[in-house]
Amino acid sequence: MGITNKGRQFRPSDWAERLCGVMSCFCPGSSGLDAHLKFSPYVHPTVVNGTKAVVVDHRLRTIEPMAYHFVVSFAKDNDLQVVDACFVPLPGEKKPGAA
């Protein structure tokens, strides 16, 4: 979540997109000219109750443990709130990891 444990909004305002951009290489089948333009299905930005957040799929821990550790460490180092949640796609959306 883009809120610190002290209740302050995390800055810069595009932190979620930047973090997810770094993690975009962890995307199955992400090759070709436009591969850098897609977020990973395992790490993607979202908004929760008006607050920017990053969704991290638990499968990343198995697929690429160092990448998972990087994201968890980012949250810890910046004192960000971390919430375990179940992502439920909206009607018509693909499930994460679905083709």
C-alpha positions as CSV (number, residue, x, y, z in Angstrom):
1,M,0.0,0.0,0.0
2,G,1.2,3.5,-0.7
3,I,0.7,4.4,3.0
4,T,3.5,4.2,5.6
5,N,2.9,2.5,8.9
6,K,2.7,6.0,10.4
7,G,-0.2,6.8,8.1
8,R,1.7,9.1,5.7
9,Q,1.2,8.9,1.9
10,F,4.3,7.4,0.2
11,R,6.0,9.6,-2.4
12,P,6.7,10.0,-5.3
13,S,3.2,9.7,-6.6
14,D,4.2,7.3,-9.3
15,W,6.1,4.9,-7.0
16,A,3.8,1.9,-7.9
17,E,4.3,2.3,-11.6
18,R,8.1,2.7,-11.2
19,L,8.3,-0.4,-9.0
20,C,6.2,-2.5,-11.4
21,G,8.2,-1.2,-14.3
22,V,11.3,-2.7,-12.7
23,M,9.5,-6.0,-12.2
24,S,8.1,-6.1,-15.7
25,C,10.8,-8.5,-16.9
26,F,9.1,-11.2,-14.8
27,C,6.4,-11.9,-17.3
28,P,5.9,-15.3,-19.0
29,G,6.4,-14.9,-22.8
30,S,7.6,-11.4,-22.6
31,S,9.8,-11.1,-25.5
32,G,9.8,-9.0,-28.6
33,L,9.7,-5.3,-29.3
34,D,6.9,-4.4,-26.9
35,A,7.9,-6.6,-24.0
36,H,9.0,-3.6,-21.9
37,L,5.6,-2.0,-22.3
38,K,3.7,-4.6,-20.2
39,F,3.5,-5.1,-16.5
40,S,4.2,-8.5,-15.1
41,P,1.1,-10.6,-14.2
42,Y,2.9,-11.3,-10.9
43,V,3.5,-7.6,-9.9
44,H,1.1,-4.9,-11.0
45,P,-0.1,-1.5,-9.8
46,T,-3.6,-0.9,-8.6
47,V,-5.6,1.5,-6.5
48,V,-7.2,0.4,-3.2
49,N,-9.7,2.7,-1.6
50,G,-8.1,5.7,-3.4
51,T,-4.6,4.7,-2.4
52,K,-2.0,3.5,-4.9
53,A,-0.8,-0.1,-4.2
54,V,1.1,-2.9,-5.8
55,V,-0.4,-6.4,-6.1
56,V,2.2,-9.1,-5.8
57,D,1.1,-12.6,-6.8
58,H,2.3,-15.2,-4.2
59,R,3.5,-17.4,-7.1
60,L,6.4,-15.0,-7.6
61,R,8.0,-16.3,-4.4
62,T,8.4,-19.8,-6.1
63,I,9.0,-18.6,-9.6
64,E,11.7,-16.0,-8.7
65,P,12.5,-15.8,-5.0
66,M,15.0,-13.0,-5.4
67,A,12.4,-10.8,-7.2
68,Y,9.9,-11.5,-4.5
69,H,12.4,-10.6,-1.8
70,F,13.2,-7.4,-3.7
71,V,9.5,-6.3,-3.6
72,V,9.1,-7.3,0.1
73,S,12.3,-5.5,1.0
74,F,11.2,-2.4,-0.8
75,A,8.0,-2.3,1.3
76,K,9.9,-3.0,4.5
77,D,12.7,-0.4,3.7
78,N,10.1,2.3,3.0
79,D,7.9,1.3,6.0
80,L,4.9,0.6,3.8
81,Q,1.8,-1.1,5.0
82,V,1.6,-4.7,3.7
83,V,-1.7,-6.5,3.5
84,D,-2.4,-10.1,2.6
85,A,-5.3,-10.1,0.3
86,C,-7.1,-12.2,-2.3
87,F,-7.3,-10.6,-5.7
88,V,-10.7,-11.2,-7.4
89,P,-10.8,-9.9,-11.0
90,L,-13.8,-7.8,-12.1
91,P,-16.2,-9.5,-14.5
92,G,-14.6,-9.7,-17.9
93,E,-11.0,-9.4,-16.6
94,K,-8.5,-12.2,-17.0
95,K,-7.3,-13.9,-13.9
96,P,-3.6,-13.2,-13.1
97,G,-1.5,-15.7,-15.0
98,A,-4.3,-16.7,-17.3
99,A,-3.7,-16.7,-21.1
